[in-house]
Amino acid sequence: MNQTSTIAQKLPVMEMFYSIQGEGFHSGKPAIFVRLGGCDVGCHWCDVKESWNEKDHPYLSISEIIDEISQYPSKTIIVTGGEPLMYSLDDLTFELKQKGYQLHLETSGVYTMSGQWDWITFSPKKFKKPDQSIFAVASELKAIVVNKSDFKFAESFVNSLNDDCIQYLQPEWSKSEQMTAVIVEYIKAHPEWNISLQTHKYLNIP
């Protein structure tokens, strides 16, 4: 479903906002979020299901996206979704790089990589296999834990990751009370893993 990338490319944008990254290695960092619409992975616990249908969201040009985000002081942009790699992100990231932005991507990795990135969060899902192109470039693996079977799922990717990729286990929010302590014990026994929490939800940061 990758689209032909041109300078006039338009992307379905669900929302753009300035907030604090709440998860993973860059937790606590102020960043501009660009959430693209469209996702066919279908996680039942997704907290932004309204992003799934790209036709529900306005298609904005790259220049319109840049105009919107230029009002914010941060130079870090997190492109998320939905599943942003449904679209070629080469031109968007090229133009943002020209403006001096640090670019982070959050993806399930199910589509071929595109774009220029300073940080890539790979969050695999059971519902659709990742494309092989994600493994060499992922900066962090963030596996969502709903139940104990997810530990085995997370471990299944370890041998494919590049040597610099940081490994995180994160409790799914609705299961955090049940699973956080279980994750802590797992990580203590498997110290190559780290815990990631949705700190923005604990702090009520939108």
Salt bridges, closest charged atoms under 4 A:
GLU15 OE2 - ARG35 NE 2.78
GLU23 OE1 - LYS142 NZ 2.43
GLU23 OE2 - HIS200 NE2 3.99
ASP40 OD2 - LYS128 NZ 3.10
ASP47 OD2 - LYS201 NZ 2.70
ASP118 OD2 - LYS97 NZ 2.48
ASP150 OD1 - LYS126 NZ 2.76
GLU185 OE2 - LYS188 NZ 3.27
